Amino acid sequence: PHLPIPDSLKCFPLVPVRRQQQPEFPADLDPAKTSLPPSIPMPAGPPCLVHTNYRLLCQRKRDVDARVLIIGGSDTAIAVVEELFSVPYLNFHHVTVLAPGGISTKPPQYTADALNFSELEMLRHLVHARALIIPGAMLSLDRAEKKVVALTDEGEELFLHYDHLILAPGLRDQLIDSLTAQQRNVVGVFSPQDTLQEAQLTEYVTAEVVPQEDVRVCIYGTGIDTMVAAQRLMTLGVHPQRLVVLCPGEKFEPVPLDRRANELIMQGAVDEGITFKYNATPASIEARQQRLTAVTLEDGTVMPCGLLLSLGEHKGVDPRLFLALNQQSLVLDGRLVVDAAFKTNDPSISAGGDLVKFARRIQDDRKLEKFNLRELGKALGKALLVDLDPDAVNMGRAHAARVPPLMAPLGCAGALPGNIFISHVWASPAMFRAVHGGIDVDIVRDLTTEVSEPLSYSRVSIDRYGRTAAFCFVSGGALVPAAWNLGSLVGLPVTYLNDIVNRCQVGLIIDIRAFLLQDWAKALFHDRFASVREQLEQAANKSEHMAAVVKSLWERIKAGDSVANEVGMTDTVVTGDAKLSAQDGLNNFLESNCAHLPLYLTAQRGNDMQNNNLWLVTAEKVGLRVGDVPSMDDNLSL
């Protein structure tokens, strides 16, 4: 009992184990006369499953004592932490995350969920158990001493020293800064972009807006976030007739390139009583006793209101962060400039997410806000491991000369007014020829279905190469259960979707959403399916038959053949060695993952069913064959 705990056991995170419900005391036992507590509440959180194996216990871990300080609670920052902690042979001791309000495991309340991390996934990452989370913001930076001055949410000033500083706070709404610069300390102007601002907004709405029935609320924006915020305010008790949506343009189109989805969203909001005002951009605010009373638009119209929400129509770098970085001579050119390894002009300071842009010498002018922030965080984490991993050389880690293609899809999901839920995922710009807005050019076909009762609108967009480019589901009643998995379908050849094109054309599919959630599609959502695809593609590339087919199709596409442009919908017959490779690869995948995919019939399962067929065994014992109809007087005793 006095022996020290072995170092190999330090790999276990300390997780409070949820116990079972407190049983009732026996009738003859009085808790007041014993030391037993009369009532023990059930601990919060999911049940904890303790798992161990030989590798966890015995694999040697390398200690990393470098002080890693991460600024921001964006998806990029969380992905950096995830990438660092996912290395099985490294044990990080000093990882600190500084973010306003800390890091929440819940989806955002007033903006759409970007579908980068599900709530269950956030709980499994155990970021709070493995990293120090400090709710607060950065005030200033000292590069010479490698020190950050931070202000916690409680108002305490801290000095945080670092060896590696990671900047990933994301962009913030700049309209609020310009409006509040005219009148300082005005209460009632919010831009809920982090956990702290969401909590402050919820408190203000509950205490100041809901009790006063004559107070109107203005929401400025054009995206899905506008409708998500409206639904959240209605949930808190704000009557929908008090909500006014200020649209900077002539139309309200939260879903690009989908007229019907926009009509359904507008119809749900209007039926609830929400008002829309177009060509309306706030220019100034009016206040009385430091409280918001009205918003003046650029055309001179005065909108009386007690609450203004601005949801990211004008995003930029946080002015306080810009001042701190500029004072330390970090290069900013509209965004923070980094190289291909996401390093600034200070090698100990890295940055990622939509806050940064690549240096001009790299010749990479991609606008990173159009790409998946989680994928950007993973790329930043891999670049950081080159410096943090003591075995970086042996593990083949090295800084790349160029940033790899960012191919992960993007998405958004949330609850909207009118009891409507939306799930929208679309492909990365890198998937198309024209990076700057190529999705509207390369899409050649849309498959749509709509069911009125209950509401279920579905759209699948297909590009000129026969790949799925976007999915949009607008449904009533509940969010799509597989919303976080829909991204795994983006970029797949449409032929993977069980002949969905022909089935929609002949009317066999009346609801694409329900069709994709059937049992046959579970293999497509499996984590290892992407690797199976790569193996099959590599095998097909070695096939002479497939090489000839692909070459022929490419020649027809380059020649402008409109039929051949629909590569995924051509009647190409896979034969010979390519067909056998595909069959063997899929069969091995299904058999190795049979515990997760028990519904698929494989060669081994077919053999087992044949050998264990109860009817066949019974028929053989009585001298009959399966399919024979015995007479009533046949003796079937075994």
Steps between C-alpha positions, in 0.01 A plus 500: 500500500798736548647443153495802265271501197690385187565763236326286241167560674520875446338454161161461673298821526321557829131474416227502766316170466124527494349259750159338498184652642490515881291203623225545757581425862338194662185564701668403830792743445478865606758710312481768769648258752784387275792664326347438157409813306124528456516603134785484252429667163578323174829633354467683171643373173498172311610171656877450500644186343849411624704336226862387499726279297862391481606795287357759738670340796838415357575734210771747592388863481726795432443796731458838332561783746477785249245763603234518229258793531196504269300822465134457402219249529423460130470166322854556375633530857316185609633311198857600594452356849344188349797450265755537780327262739434241228870404480511177706868515599508864620397627840440878507522661843453871429222570250292807587196638316396862556149568366214733602255288698727196469421212265144372493405145414158621383415625149474880455173654612459800272685386189479192281705195589790466254484119539872480578457341843193324633408532867589136564834546325584800719430292811724218376793732425532584872660835421418629847667199664824515300551875452474803726201709389504866608186706427635838390655706221845621401581861584859535381799303377870519583707312242832566673394333826258260328219615722129569450301729727148362534182626663273227636122520481500581872724803444826351627822581315730206424850464356531191280844393376538286192749317282255466211213746455206399280259773383165359392225728636319533168354815351239710674223733394636850441165676461447487875841661557421786261158562657615485860798725420251785455347448845700316761356244742160476332299205631292302249744453209632145461688277258482150656813334367639323806379335820539816710299718264228234474465489878486880526239520224282231656511679835409834342211356298355322803528800730439799271331397175249228587323690785454814287248413230547827310875448440585405142801294393700564180711220349745603229621239250416285201620151588358204687637652822228765478221245515674290765529809722132582443398150603719520810339830604154349450603206719600745776155659489527787249184522291579459127304813410761701690781372274622701199759355262717766332625372163782697333389385153183494296425134582536269795682190372658309788565189286700582185378355169184344649187700429256248646687465829501879538126511431430241770717686753335832418154347520569354842628835632216706353237258632644550848464879461864606447545823299763544226644833387724505190787729400540570868852548642546658845696825489472622859324433828309715746505450874344642812671451834749264335218275372425441132182670382522503118711411196544744212542340156711631215192633321406705807225273629482481879413155641398515868638195683645393832727226366719478190673181386762511228590161357818521303419694183819705549772281649855598580778476754414589860623862549655415837681200348608709201650762730687239706647333190581824323689635801722189487572547126319188380416537132132573430361556151128495561568165666792367702764386248645148542720267297423145383573369854249752645783694667501878523816708467569385859588125483355439847158644402268307269147580389219331313135510401324785325723748686798440268608526139807353332802710415517618142826314436308173541268601214193368681217755500228274641250669731512265794159603637353300210662177620434259784636646826551161660716387208701821531552426869621148429746634241626753755534226764704281264731790421540567873593137570808539280643722775343328802556133418845381619478218244388724213784390272447129562125541453548679168363834618623800303371841401339501156600751237133554419177457692323181391160523329219568746233255388276458807136604442326781684159504659240665720197377689251644744140554609307773316167677560192306398617172654748456214843340516767538236810294423719633220842366401701597194835421343824685556593752227809287435275234352418717200699647216438862597593539866334840524133410468521198271214311663233694306677420171587133544160380627308353207209319668283528811293211634209631710208348686239662721242353735243730658383293799727491687714760326811349344681682220821345366751609238811319376730696267723315253797654321618445145723211609214303653590581862264613774571868563235601756215367713219716637223366722217717635275298723240546768501350844863408564856544381636237264658237729797456265559874450860473624564205268365655181841645424631148433266481197629821340742430219389140452418385148124504478506134395581413863151616602312188391393618153342813648490686167293244311281431802413871527433527127243218500343612829612213721645741757250744647724622783878510446558576868322183611671302223850598616416413860402144417710203611670453162688831540660426837821379339541838325504677838761265648830660601705251299303524178724777365806276532312221321427739215868587472597134490243427230611799295863391523405150387293642215788721388713187457233340282558530127127484431417786738793707375358473147149598619625802695717615211207476260271699730758773555550539127125538450474754783785712362331488160185652657278192491200602713401138564845393612508794744265295717772248574326360806183438301643324196431133436860386548533125555774400742636163397804282535760554768356838605166339585665225705713755689195709584304196617783370716571842650139566596457148634810532722383839627156369598638188664764685703237746625216253543441611861401850380342391171302185580238560229720427197530155346861398442652180362579371849152577630343336199705187564401502869134537411527211257669273755269601783176496302244343735254428220764328286620283789143406591412413139805278465410311818149415374611426143348810339628811325438862593191604307320164516151505652455192718160335529315504829573135571879529445701399802723796585624369832873548538 
